[in-house]
């Protein structure tokens, strides 16, 4: 005989009697029915399927004797015939309400849980399990702590039932009608969606507070899962509803189109119109084939497809671009001269070069004309020169602003794979002009900058190269476009920021600032008339004399161009417009005495004489991106140990020029009449005013040298003299750039003598004739030439 379970008693109280029938179990024993993956709780009525012979025998015996049974969950659900050691020790005592045998032979019982029990020991194992048990009483204390948990758990259970898609109303009523915390806890534990092991743990938790806390935690987790599941379901349903709505609307739209004759027939008509437009566009063969291929794709594609609109937009771009070259009108050189003279005063050399450019285009219309680049300060008329060229050639004018462009796609376009893709600015400009031989102004070409999307200046290399732009390929179009007939004109304020390869493809034409006389003529011919029209005035209502305009030019503006001058003229005319509009005057003559009232006190005055009235002050000439300017260099000395200080936010090159000037002065001290021993006992400080403005460059070398010589010899520098030039340690005066702009600025500031490097004589012809006639030029070969020409002959005691 097999070894007995150690839990079984040695003497079985339920052994068979002599007639073979099993005896009834004692009152403290209970028939045990093992169950798999199932836990019955007290107070819960559930149907239970009994299929194993041991379980069927136990159920039938309990029904026959009218006894209760105990349900114990087995630890391993895979075991077919569990023994006593395979079962949990805590279960539920239940009443068998009904025993049913189905037609297919399966047995079912409907059991009602009554009370928890714990097995003390098993007393029988065959033909069914019998155990002696201890019934576990439910705690009856109603403390505030338990009542609070009861209300919280009841609310959680109702919330969970509301989240269920089809919650049984009987279960809702049962939760609402639960009258004790233990009954509510067992009800929730029975129906909550948790694992059998978690339910067994709840059954074994006798302490009511601990049990309700565990149930509440488990239920909170299930509520969160149900809430998320409900949200996901709602979102999915909304997506499906939107999709179904879209399908329904499309079907309705198709039906309406069929009724109106706009369905397939409408699409066929659209395709036919596209083919006709392509044939009419006179595209090159390669482009024509690409366009017709896209039309065939469009024909096979449903109108509802997302790509349908993209292809249609692409075809519209191809059709609207001017592929055919229009008949060019012959260029009239005399008319071109007249237009340039009418639009611009002065700029004779610039206009002469433009006439040469037009003459070459007339004689060689198919030749590769150079790309002109107008470089100069703001307000000197660079953009208007491009418009005049377009008028002279009788061509369309289009302006493409390149200032701030830092994406290569702005030039070459975006690829069609991107949503919202468009061609680059060049192709967009061609489409706007409507002709392939337009005049395109590339404005502010020096202000392009490289970014993370590429370098647009590199993309401009192909655009501005006559050898390559005949097959320019825009990323959006994907087919070559001939730019060789476009007249490109670029503008820039400075050349330093234009990459070398790009600058090499253009012919640079410099525009210096206007002279005082040129500004006066520009104001009389253009600015006053333009501002009269802008302010609604007639010429007879306001009179501005030449003296008034000159006063505005000298005392209220200091610029290379005329934009500031036009603004000041506008202020004067607006003041007159107020007086005429309010009826206090019909004619307003503007005199010199009125300027202070209208424009305020003069903003600029001639401070050259004041600055150079003491030794150690020299007037230099500087170049800036907005034109030339005068630059004062001040030097002073004090007792010390021979230190040398430089201030004024100077760059490294200018600091080196100052050091070279000091070394040259020390080297030439004896010939200059300076005590060589004084350098060791004197601290020298050189300052360039306007300290907030960065300054750099070698061209202030001569001015620094003269400021030091003036300081140490006690002789002042002539107040009517300005100078520029780089100086070497050998005393040579080296050439510098920006001579034209510097000389124009000197004349505008009241200077009558300028000292320039002798090697800059080549730039003399570029200086406007009006300026040349008003200035005396001193050409410097060596530093000694500057000393002889600049210092006053009479020594003045130094103020050190």
PyMOL commands that set and color helices and strands:
alter all, ss='L'
color gray80, all
select helices_A, chain A and resi 53-65+84-86+144-163+169-177+181-191+196-204+208-260+264-280+285-300+306-320+333-343+348-363+382-393+409-412+425-433+445-447+456-463+469-471+500-504+516-534+546-555+563-581+592-599+608-611+652-667+669-672+676-681+701-713+739-748+758-766+769-774+783-790
alter helices_A, ss='H'
color red, helices_A
select strands_A, chain A and resi 29-35+45-50+69-73+90-101+107-124+129-136+371-376+397-401+439-443+472-473+480-481+487-492+506-511+542-544+588-590+617-624+627-639+644-647+682-687+721-723+726-727+733-734+753-757+776-780
alter strands_A, ss='S'
color yellow, strands_A
deselect
rebuild
show_as cartoon
